[in-house]
């Protein structure tokens, strides 16, 4: 059923409409309770975070089992997943715009689950890395369709609020994932971590199959024609807000992935935390979930731009402090913990808002837009993170450098997207 409500009306409405340049866009009712809709999308997105963060405590064990001699090469277990995840998104955008959301989503979750089975039985590094690429590709399909489904149903600040609630759950996963991985290692081998991922994937296949409806109307689907696909890609890349915030997200993710790549080495090798690593990681990660919750509460009143622009400046400044402390010999665990916790809070105000602002002008090609955004931000972030991760030298200086340099680049992207402006609201009822 279709119905409309202005986004400035009842905030609990499940199918708002967006006024842009005098045009009203009718959005679809998701057909299930708002809380369940957010929960499904959040858990789909959480599969990605789980596939990354649950691995962190297991990297030394996997390295020993598979004869990975160079410690920095363990990061390939994360990188190959991110390559599949980032690259796969570029393909699935046009597919979901042509065939709808449900089939692509469920197919991706099935691939994710089967790839987890392959990783469970991997006996060498090559097999494991291949399974990780497939796992990333499956999750890419799920991620593209999840974001497209949100855009099918919501827009403007309301979309920003939905994404913030989704990201709150998404950010909560890193709080528990390393501890879960550590707990698995205490009672079983590292292969059982992939059993957990397989079970999670199968559970989401069942939930989405039973409850999540198709949100892309047949009349709005776009044919799988090369010229149409190319045109949609070019539209996304030529849209200033989409390109600016997408590349900006890639730089922000570059800092996050740098932290993920180096975190086990920093906390275990530099600060000697040993088995306490998951606990400290959880302390840092919980602030990301809290910040996402606060963003969801504030975004409709303050606006996505003001919140995210301020967060980008804060992100860069804190990164510079980490770099300075390490470079001048004042590096210590408590100082790093405080600064790392503060910088992680900024992701709660950056990821959801940057994604929403990049998607906002491209409702007619939401699937393709989501794939372009995901491809550039994830693949770019993975490459940026890997480049800095390989610079790890036994100190936190490379991480501080990553945050600072990538933060400045993200601010430059904001200025490009907003034609030199920052901290403004786009319009009274939008952002």
C-alpha positions as CSV (number, residue, x, y, z in Angstrom):
1,X,0.0,0.0,0.0
2,X,1.2,3.5,-0.8
3,X,0.6,6.6,1.2
4,X,2.3,9.9,1.9
5,X,3.1,12.1,4.8
6,X,5.4,15.1,4.8
7,X,8.6,14.6,6.6
8,X,7.9,17.5,8.9
9,X,4.8,15.8,10.2
10,X,4.6,12.7,12.4
11,X,8.1,11.4,12.9
12,X,6.8,7.9,13.4
13,X,5.3,7.8,9.9
14,X,6.6,4.8,7.9
15,X,6.3,6.3,4.5
16,X,7.2,10.0,4.2
17,X,7.5,12.0,1.1
18,X,10.3,14.3,0.1
19,X,9.8,17.6,-1.5
20,X,12.7,18.6,-3.8
21,X,12.6,21.4,-6.4
22,X,8.8,21.4,-6.2
23,X,8.5,17.6,-6.8
24,X,6.9,15.2,-4.3
25,X,8.3,11.7,-4.3
26,X,6.0,8.9,-3.1
27,X,7.8,6.3,-1.1
28,X,6.7,2.7,-0.2
29,X,5.5,1.5,3.1
30,X,7.9,-1.3,4.2
31,X,4.9,-3.3,5.4
32,X,6.3,-4.4,8.7
33,X,6.6,-2.5,12.1
34,X,9.2,0.3,12.0
35,X,11.3,-1.3,14.8
36,X,11.4,-4.7,13.0
37,X,12.4,-3.0,9.8
38,X,15.3,-1.2,11.4
39,X,16.3,-4.4,13.2
40,X,16.4,-6.4,10.0
41,X,18.5,-3.8,8.1
42,X,20.8,-3.4,11.1
43,X,21.4,-7.1,11.5
44,X,22.1,-7.4,7.8
45,X,24.7,-4.7,8.1
46,X,26.0,-6.3,11.3
47,X,27.0,-9.4,9.3
48,X,29.7,-7.3,7.7
49,X,31.0,-6.0,11.0
50,X,31.0,-9.5,12.5
51,X,32.9,-10.9,9.6
52,X,35.7,-8.4,10.3
53,X,35.8,-7.9,14.1
54,X,35.3,-11.5,15.2
55,X,38.5,-12.4,13.4
56,X,40.8,-10.0,15.2
57,X,41.7,-12.2,18.2
58,X,42.1,-15.2,15.9
59,X,44.7,-13.6,13.6
60,X,47.8,-14.9,15.5
61,X,46.2,-18.4,15.7
62,X,45.4,-18.4,12.0
63,X,48.8,-17.1,11.2
64,X,50.5,-19.9,13.1
65,X,48.2,-22.6,11.7
66,X,48.7,-21.5,8.1
67,X,52.4,-20.6,8.4
68,X,52.0,-16.9,7.8
69,X,55.5,-15.8,8.8
70,X,55.3,-12.0,8.4
71,X,52.9,-10.6,11.0
72,X,51.7,-7.7,8.8
73,X,50.6,-10.3,6.2
74,X,47.9,-11.5,8.6
75,X,46.1,-8.4,7.6
76,X,45.3,-10.1,4.2
77,X,42.6,-12.1,6.0
78,X,40.8,-8.8,6.5
79,X,41.8,-7.2,3.2
80,X,40.6,-10.0,1.0
81,X,37.2,-9.9,2.6
82,X,37.0,-6.2,2.1
83,X,38.1,-6.5,-1.5
84,X,35.2,-8.9,-2.2
85,X,32.8,-6.7,-0.2
86,X,33.8,-3.5,-1.9
87,X,34.1,-4.9,-5.5
88,X,30.9,-6.9,-5.3
89,X,28.8,-3.9,-4.5
90,X,29.5,-2.3,-7.9
91,X,27.9,-5.3,-9.6
92,X,24.9,-5.8,-7.4
93,X,23.5,-2.2,-7.6
94,X,22.2,-2.5,-11.2
95,X,21.1,-6.1,-10.4
96,X,18.9,-5.0,-7.5
97,X,17.5,-2.1,-9.5
98,X,16.5,-4.5,-12.3
99,X,15.2,-7.5,-10.3
100,X,14.1,-6.1,-7.0
101,X,15.5,-6.2,-3.5
102,X,14.4,-9.5,-2.0
103,X,15.9,-12.0,-4.4
104,X,19.3,-10.3,-4.5
105,X,19.3,-9.9,-0.7
106,X,18.5,-13.5,0.0
107,X,20.9,-14.8,-2.7
108,X,23.7,-12.7,-1.1
109,X,23.0,-14.1,2.4
110,X,23.1,-17.6,1.0
111,X,26.5,-17.0,-0.6
112,X,27.8,-15.5,2.6
113,X,26.7,-18.6,4.5
114,X,28.1,-21.1,2.0
115,X,31.4,-19.2,1.9
116,X,31.6,-19.4,5.7
117,X,31.3,-23.2,5.4
118,X,34.2,-23.1,2.9
119,X,36.3,-21.1,5.4
120,X,35.4,-23.6,8.2
121,X,37.2,-26.3,6.3
122,X,40.1,-24.3,4.9
123,X,43.4,-26.1,5.4
124,X,45.7,-23.5,3.7
125,X,45.9,-19.8,3.3
126,X,44.8,-19.7,-0.4
127,X,41.6,-21.6,0.3
128,X,40.8,-19.3,3.3
129,X,41.4,-16.1,1.3
130,X,39.2,-17.4,-1.5
131,X,36.4,-18.2,0.9
132,X,36.9,-14.7,2.4
133,X,36.5,-13.1,-1.0
134,X,33.3,-15.0,-1.6
135,X,32.1,-14.1,1.9
136,X,32.7,-10.5,1.1
137,X,30.8,-10.7,-2.2
138,X,27.8,-12.3,-0.5
139,X,27.7,-9.6,2.1
140,X,28.1,-6.9,-0.6
141,X,24.8,-8.0,-2.2
142,X,23.1,-7.8,1.3
143,X,24.6,-4.4,2.0
144,X,23.5,-2.9,-1.3
145,X,20.0,-4.2,-1.1
146,X,19.7,-3.2,2.6
147,X,20.6,0.4,1.9
148,X,18.4,0.5,-1.3
149,X,15.5,-0.8,0.8
150,X,16.0,2.1,3.3
151,X,16.0,4.6,0.4
152,X,12.9,3.0,-1.1
153,X,11.0,3.8,2.1
154,X,12.6,6.9,3.6
155,X,14.3,10.1,2.7
156,X,15.7,13.4,4.2
157,X,16.4,13.6,7.9
158,X,14.0,10.7,8.4
159,X,16.3,8.6,6.4
160,X,19.2,9.9,8.4
161,X,17.5,8.8,11.6
162,X,16.8,5.3,10.2
163,X,20.4,5.0,9.2
164,X,21.6,6.2,12.6
165,X,19.5,3.6,14.4
166,X,20.9,1.0,11.9
167,X,24.4,2.2,12.6
168,X,23.8,2.1,16.3
169,X,23.3,-1.7,16.1
170,X,26.0,-2.0,13.5
171,X,28.5,-0.2,15.8
172,X,27.4,-2.4,18.7
173,X,28.8,-5.5,17.0
174,X,32.5,-4.5,17.4
175,X,31.8,-4.3,21.1
176,X,31.0,-8.0,21.5
177,X,32.6,-9.5,18.3
178,X,36.2,-9.7,19.5
179,X,35.1,-11.1,22.9
180,X,33.0,-13.7,21.1
181,X,36.0,-14.6,18.9
182,X,38.3,-14.8,22.0
183,X,35.7,-17.0,23.8
184,X,35.5,-19.3,20.8
185,X,39.3,-19.6,20.8
186,X,39.3,-20.6,24.5
187,X,37.2,-23.7,23.9
188,X,37.7,-24.5,20.2
189,X,39.9,-23.8,17.2
190,X,39.7,-20.8,14.9
191,X,37.7,-22.7,12.3
192,X,34.7,-22.5,14.7
193,X,34.6,-18.8,14.3
194,X,33.4,-19.3,10.8
195,X,30.8,-21.7,12.1
196,X,29.4,-18.8,14.0
197,X,29.3,-16.6,10.9
198,X,27.6,-19.4,9.0
199,X,24.9,-19.7,11.6
200,X,24.4,-15.9,11.6
201,X,24.0,-15.9,7.8
202,X,21.5,-18.7,7.8
203,X,19.4,-17.0,10.6
204,X,19.2,-13.8,8.4
205,X,18.2,-15.9,5.4
206,X,15.3,-17.2,7.4
207,X,14.3,-13.8,8.9
208,X,14.4,-11.8,5.7
209,X,12.6,-14.6,3.7
210,X,9.7,-14.6,6.2
211,X,9.3,-11.0,7.0
212,X,11.0,-8.4,4.7
213,X,8.8,-7.5,1.7
214,X,9.8,-6.3,-1.7
215,X,10.1,-2.5,-1.6
216,X,10.9,-1.8,-5.3
217,X,7.8,-1.5,-7.4
218,X,7.8,-3.3,-10.7
219,X,7.2,-0.1,-12.6
220,X,10.3,1.5,-11.0
221,X,12.7,-1.2,-12.0
222,X,15.4,-0.5,-14.6
223,X,16.4,-3.0,-17.3
224,X,19.8,-4.6,-17.3
225,X,21.0,-2.8,-20.4
226,X,24.6,-1.7,-20.7
227,X,23.7,1.9,-21.7
228,X,21.2,2.2,-18.8
229,X,23.6,0.9,-16.3
230,X,26.4,3.1,-17.6
231,X,24.1,6.1,-17.5
232,X,23.1,5.3,-13.9
233,X,26.8,5.0,-12.8
234,X,27.6,8.3,-14.5
235,X,24.7,10.0,-12.9
236,X,25.9,8.9,-9.4
237,X,29.5,10.0,-10.2
238,X,28.4,13.3,-11.6
239,X,26.2,14.2,-8.7
240,X,28.3,16.5,-6.6
241,X,26.9,15.5,-3.2
242,X,27.1,11.8,-4.0
243,X,30.7,11.9,-5.2
244,X,32.0,14.2,-2.5
245,X,30.5,12.3,0.5
246,X,31.3,8.9,-1.0
247,X,35.0,9.7,-1.4
248,X,34.9,11.4,2.0
249,X,33.5,8.2,3.5
250,X,36.4,6.3,1.8
251,X,38.9,8.4,3.6
252,X,37.0,8.1,6.9
253,X,36.9,4.4,6.5
254,X,40.6,4.5,5.7
255,X,41.2,5.6,9.2
256,X,38.8,3.0,10.7
257,X,40.3,0.2,8.6
258,X,43.8,1.3,9.6
259,X,42.7,0.9,13.3
260,X,41.2,-2.5,12.6
261,X,44.4,-3.7,10.8
262,X,46.7,-2.5,13.5
263,X,44.5,-2.9,16.6
264,X,45.6,-6.4,17.6
265,X,49.3,-5.5,17.2
266,X,48.9,-2.2,19.0
267,X,47.1,-3.5,22.1
268,X,48.9,-6.9,22.3
269,X,52.4,-6.1,21.0
270,X,52.8,-2.4,21.9
271,X,50.8,-2.2,25.2
272,X,51.0,-5.9,26.2
273,X,47.4,-6.5,27.0
274,X,47.2,-10.1,25.9
275,X,43.8,-11.6,26.4
276,X,42.5,-8.3,27.7
277,X,42.5,-7.0,24.1
278,X,38.8,-7.8,23.4
279,X,37.8,-6.0,26.6
280,X,39.6,-2.8,25.7
281,X,38.4,-3.1,22.1
282,X,34.9,-3.3,23.5
283,X,35.3,-0.2,25.6
284,X,36.4,1.7,22.6
285,X,33.7,0.3,20.3
286,X,30.8,0.9,22.6
287,X,31.3,4.6,22.2
288,X,30.6,4.2,18.5
289,X,27.2,2.6,19.3
290,X,26.5,5.4,21.8
291,X,27.4,8.1,19.3
292,X,25.1,6.5,16.7
293,X,22.3,6.5,19.2
294,X,22.9,10.2,19.9
295,X,23.1,11.0,16.2
296,X,19.7,9.3,15.8
297,X,18.3,11.6,18.5
298,X,19.9,14.8,17.2
299,X,19.8,14.5,13.5
300,X,16.2,15.6,12.9
301,X,16.7,18.7,15.0
302,X,20.2,19.7,14.1
303,X,20.7,18.2,10.6
304,X,23.1,15.7,9.0
305,X,25.5,18.3,7.7
306,X,26.1,20.2,10.9
307,X,26.6,17.0,12.9
308,X,28.9,15.2,10.4
309,X,30.9,18.3,9.5
310,X,31.7,19.0,13.2
311,X,32.6,15.3,13.6
312,X,35.0,15.4,10.7
313,X,36.9,18.3,12.2
314,X,37.0,16.6,15.6
315,X,38.2,13.3,14.0
316,X,41.1,15.1,12.3
317,X,42.1,17.0,15.4
318,X,42.2,13.9,17.7
319,X,44.1,12.0,15.1
320,X,46.7,14.7,15.1
321,X,47.1,14.4,18.9
322,X,47.7,10.7,18.6
323,X,50.3,11.3,15.9
324,X,52.0,14.1,18.0
325,X,52.0,12.0,21.2
326,X,53.6,9.1,19.5
327,X,56.1,11.2,17.5
328,X,57.3,13.1,20.6
329,X,57.7,10.0,22.9
330,X,54.6,10.7,25.1
331,X,52.9,7.5,23.9
332,X,51.3,5.5,26.7
333,X,48.3,3.2,27.0
334,X,45.9,5.5,28.9
335,X,46.5,8.5,26.6
336,X,46.0,6.3,23.6
337,X,42.9,4.7,25.0
338,X,41.2,8.1,25.7
339,X,42.1,9.5,22.3
340,X,41.1,6.3,20.4
341,X,37.8,6.3,22.3
342,X,37.1,9.9,21.4
343,X,37.9,9.4,17.7
344,X,35.8,6.3,17.6
345,X,32.8,8.3,18.8
346,X,33.0,10.4,15.6
347,X,32.2,7.4,13.4
348,X,28.7,7.4,14.9
349,X,28.2,10.9,13.5
350,X,30.0,10.3,10.2
351,X,29.1,7.0,8.6
352,X,25.3,7.2,8.6
353,X,25.1,10.8,7.7
354,X,27.6,10.7,4.9
355,X,25.8,7.7,3.4
356,X,22.4,9.3,3.7
357,X,23.6,12.6,2.1
358,X,25.3,10.7,-0.7
359,X,22.1,8.7,-1.4
360,X,19.6,11.5,-0.9
361,X,19.6,13.0,-4.5
362,X,19.5,9.6,-6.2
363,X,16.3,8.0,-5.2
364,X,15.4,6.9,-8.8
365,X,18.6,4.8,-9.0
366,X,19.0,3.9,-5.3
367,X,20.4,0.4,-6.0
368,X,23.1,1.7,-8.4
369,X,23.8,4.7,-6.2
370,X,24.2,2.4,-3.2
371,X,26.6,0.1,-5.1
372,X,28.7,3.1,-6.3
373,X,28.9,4.5,-2.7
374,X,29.7,1.1,-1.2
375,X,32.3,0.2,-3.9
376,X,34.2,3.5,-3.6
377,X,33.9,3.9,0.2
378,X,34.7,0.3,1.1
379,X,37.3,-0.5,-1.5
380,X,39.0,2.9,-1.1
381,X,38.8,2.5,2.7
382,X,40.3,-1.0,2.5
383,X,43.2,0.2,0.3
384,X,43.9,3.2,2.5
385,X,43.7,1.1,5.6
386,X,46.0,-1.6,4.2
387,X,48.6,1.0,3.1
388,X,48.7,2.5,6.6
389,X,48.5,-0.9,8.2
390,X,51.7,-2.0,6.4
391,X,53.5,1.0,7.9
392,X,53.0,-0.4,11.4
393,X,56.4,0.1,13.2
394,X,55.7,-0.9,16.7
395,X,54.2,2.5,17.7
396,X,50.9,4.2,17.3
397,X,52.4,6.9,15.0
398,X,51.2,5.4,11.7
399,X,47.6,5.2,13.0
400,X,47.8,8.9,14.1
401,X,49.1,9.8,10.7
402,X,46.3,7.9,9.1
403,X,43.6,9.7,11.1
404,X,45.1,13.1,10.4
405,X,45.8,12.8,6.7
406,X,42.6,11.0,5.9
407,X,40.6,13.4,8.0
408,X,42.0,16.4,6.2
409,X,41.1,14.7,2.9
410,X,37.6,14.0,4.1
411,X,37.2,17.7,5.0
412,X,38.3,18.6,1.5
413,X,35.6,16.2,0.1
414,X,33.0,18.0,2.2
415,X,34.0,21.3,0.8
416,X,33.7,19.9,-2.7
417,X,30.3,18.4,-2.1
418,X,29.0,21.6,-0.5
419,X,30.7,24.1,-2.8
420,X,33.0,25.4,-0.1
421,X,30.4,25.6,2.7
422,X,30.3,23.7,6.0
423,X,28.0,23.5,9.0
424,X,24.9,24.6,7.2
425,X,21.4,23.2,6.8
426,X,20.4,22.5,3.3
427,X,16.7,23.5,3.7
428,X,14.2,23.9,6.5
429,X,12.5,20.5,6.2
430,X,15.4,18.6,4.8
431,X,19.0,18.7,5.7
